[in-house]
Amino acid sequence: MKKGVEIMNPPIVMAAFGTTSRAMDTYRHIDAQVKTAFPDREIRWAYTSRMVRAHVRKHCNAAMPHLRQVLDDLHGRGHRWAVVQSLHLVCGHEFYRLVAEADHSGVRTSIGMPLMCSVEDFQLMVRSLTPLVEKHADEAVVFVGHGTDHPAWCAYTALQYMLQARFGRKAHVGVV
């Protein structure tokens, strides 16, 4: 690696909960978008769910690396800095575990926050969901999140409140 190149172009690690379903197509779409936006960066993926990683390893004979594995690999190849972008919805357990893992790696990290962290994030989410809700004008619309027992669970209630303020009682948020 050329001296100084990493400072301008650190690798980007996309950190997601993980999935065992067709939702991997969404990750592939995000990957393509990130590679288009940052063509000069190495893009890597890490997955935070132990259960999902174990399921994929056992049933699909495939690896879904954890953040520490990805950062250790980058460190072993001489990187001193990486950008980690969380794809979590809220700052729950998985996000804080991600931060702790990054803190214990040999690579300095800059970590991007989950999707819904500020009032502006929630307002943008409501605006982004508007075409979908309006498309189903005569139907109730239910949005489902993973849920958490972390205090961040209130984010789902806040989102429902803001959706109902915009669309009335036809918009609902649930968790698994």
C-alpha positions as CSV (number, residue, x, y, z in Angstrom):
1,M,0.0,0.0,0.0
2,K,1.3,3.4,-0.9
3,K,2.0,5.7,2.0
4,G,-0.8,8.2,2.6
5,V,-3.3,6.3,0.3
6,E,-5.2,4.8,3.2
7,I,-5.8,8.2,4.8
8,M,-7.7,9.3,1.8
9,N,-9.3,5.9,1.0
10,P,-9.8,3.7,4.0
11,P,-11.8,0.5,3.5
12,I,-15.5,0.6,4.2
13,V,-17.0,-2.2,6.3
14,M,-20.8,-2.5,5.9
15,A,-22.1,-4.0,9.2
16,A,-25.5,-5.7,9.1
17,F,-27.4,-7.9,11.4
18,G,-27.5,-10.6,8.7
19,T,-30.2,-12.7,7.3
20,T,-31.1,-16.2,6.2
21,S,-33.7,-15.1,3.7
22,R,-34.2,-13.4,0.4
23,A,-33.2,-10.2,2.2
24,M,-29.7,-10.9,1.0
25,D,-30.8,-9.3,-2.3
26,T,-31.2,-6.1,-0.4
27,Y,-27.6,-6.4,0.9
28,R,-26.4,-7.0,-2.7
29,H,-28.3,-3.9,-3.8
30,I,-26.7,-1.8,-1.0
31,D,-23.3,-3.2,-1.9
32,A,-23.7,-2.1,-5.5
33,Q,-24.8,1.3,-4.5
34,V,-21.8,1.7,-2.1
35,K,-19.3,0.5,-4.7
36,T,-20.7,3.0,-7.2
37,A,-20.5,5.8,-4.7
38,F,-17.0,4.9,-3.5
39,P,-15.3,3.2,-6.4
40,D,-11.8,3.9,-4.9
41,R,-12.6,2.0,-1.7
42,E,-12.4,-1.6,-0.7
43,I,-15.9,-2.6,0.5
44,R,-16.2,-5.4,3.0
45,W,-19.2,-6.9,4.9
46,A,-19.5,-8.0,8.5
47,Y,-22.5,-9.6,10.2
48,T,-23.4,-9.1,13.9
49,S,-25.9,-11.8,14.6
50,R,-24.3,-14.9,16.1
51,M,-27.4,-17.0,15.4
52,V,-27.6,-16.0,11.7
53,R,-23.8,-16.6,11.2
54,A,-24.1,-20.1,12.8
55,H,-27.2,-20.9,10.7
56,V,-25.6,-19.9,7.5
57,R,-22.4,-21.8,8.4
58,K,-24.3,-25.0,9.2
59,H,-27.0,-25.0,6.6
60,C,-25.4,-23.2,3.7
61,N,-21.8,-24.0,4.3
62,A,-20.9,-20.4,3.8
63,A,-19.2,-17.8,6.0
64,M,-20.7,-14.6,7.2
65,P,-17.7,-12.9,8.9
66,H,-18.0,-11.0,12.2
67,L,-16.7,-7.5,12.4
68,R,-13.7,-8.6,14.4
69,Q,-12.7,-11.1,11.7
70,V,-13.0,-8.4,9.0
71,L,-11.0,-5.8,11.0
72,D,-8.3,-8.4,11.9
73,D,-7.9,-9.3,8.2
74,L,-7.6,-5.6,7.3
75,H,-5.1,-5.1,10.1
76,G,-3.1,-8.1,8.9
77,R,-2.9,-6.6,5.5
78,G,-1.5,-3.3,6.9
79,H,-4.6,-1.1,7.2
80,R,-4.6,1.2,10.2
81,W,-8.0,2.8,9.7
82,A,-11.4,1.6,8.4
83,V,-14.9,3.2,8.2
84,V,-17.6,0.9,9.6
85,Q,-21.2,1.7,8.5
86,S,-23.9,0.2,10.6
87,L,-27.0,-1.0,8.8
88,H,-28.9,-1.5,12.0
89,L,-32.2,0.4,12.4
90,V,-31.6,1.5,15.9
91,C,-28.9,1.8,18.5
92,G,-29.7,-1.5,20.3
93,H,-27.6,-4.4,21.6
94,E,-26.2,-5.4,18.2
95,F,-25.0,-1.8,17.5
96,Y,-23.3,-1.5,20.9
97,R,-21.6,-4.9,20.4
98,L,-20.4,-3.7,17.1
99,V,-18.8,-0.6,18.7
100,A,-17.2,-2.8,21.4
101,E,-15.7,-5.1,18.8
102,A,-14.3,-2.2,16.8
103,D,-12.8,-0.8,20.0
104,H,-10.9,-4.0,20.6
105,S,-9.4,-4.3,17.1
106,G,-6.0,-3.2,15.9
107,V,-7.6,-0.9,13.3
108,R,-8.8,2.6,14.2
109,T,-12.5,2.9,13.1
110,S,-14.9,5.6,12.3
111,I,-18.4,4.2,12.9
112,G,-21.6,5.4,11.2
113,M,-24.7,5.5,13.2
114,P,-27.8,3.3,12.6
115,L,-30.6,4.5,10.4
116,M,-32.9,6.0,13.1
117,C,-30.9,8.1,15.6
118,S,-32.3,11.6,15.4
119,V,-35.5,13.4,14.9
120,E,-34.4,14.3,11.4
121,D,-33.7,10.5,10.7
122,F,-37.3,9.7,11.7
123,Q,-38.7,12.6,9.6
124,L,-36.7,11.3,6.6
125,M,-38.0,7.8,7.2
126,V,-41.6,9.0,7.2
127,R,-41.0,11.0,4.0
128,S,-39.3,7.9,2.4
129,L,-42.3,5.7,3.3
130,T,-44.9,8.1,2.0
131,P,-45.1,6.7,-1.5
132,L,-45.7,3.2,-0.1
133,V,-48.4,4.3,2.3
134,E,-50.1,6.4,-0.3
135,K,-50.0,3.5,-2.8
136,H,-52.3,1.6,-0.3
137,A,-54.7,4.5,0.3
138,D,-57.6,2.3,1.4
139,E,-55.6,-0.2,3.4
140,A,-53.8,-0.3,6.7
141,V,-50.0,-0.5,6.4
142,V,-47.9,-2.4,8.9
143,F,-44.1,-2.0,9.1
144,V,-42.3,-4.7,11.0
145,G,-38.9,-4.3,12.7
146,H,-36.7,-6.9,14.4
147,G,-37.4,-5.4,17.9
148,T,-35.1,-5.4,20.9
149,D,-35.2,-5.6,24.7
150,H,-32.7,-2.7,24.7
151,P,-34.0,0.7,25.7
152,A,-33.8,1.6,22.0
153,W,-37.1,-0.2,21.6
154,C,-38.8,3.2,22.0
155,A,-37.6,4.1,18.5
156,Y,-40.3,1.8,17.1
157,T,-43.0,3.6,19.1
158,A,-41.6,7.0,18.0
159,L,-41.7,5.9,14.4
160,Q,-45.3,4.7,14.8
161,Y,-46.2,8.0,16.4
162,M,-44.7,10.0,13.6
163,L,-46.3,7.8,10.9
164,Q,-49.7,8.1,12.5
165,A,-49.3,11.9,12.8
166,R,-48.8,11.9,9.0
167,F,-51.1,9.2,7.9
168,G,-53.6,8.6,10.7
169,R,-54.4,5.2,12.3
170,K,-53.8,3.3,9.1
171,A,-50.0,3.2,9.7
172,H,-48.7,0.7,12.3
173,V,-45.3,-0.4,13.5
174,G,-44.7,-3.9,15.0
175,V,-41.7,-5.9,16.1
176,V,-40.8,-9.5,15.9
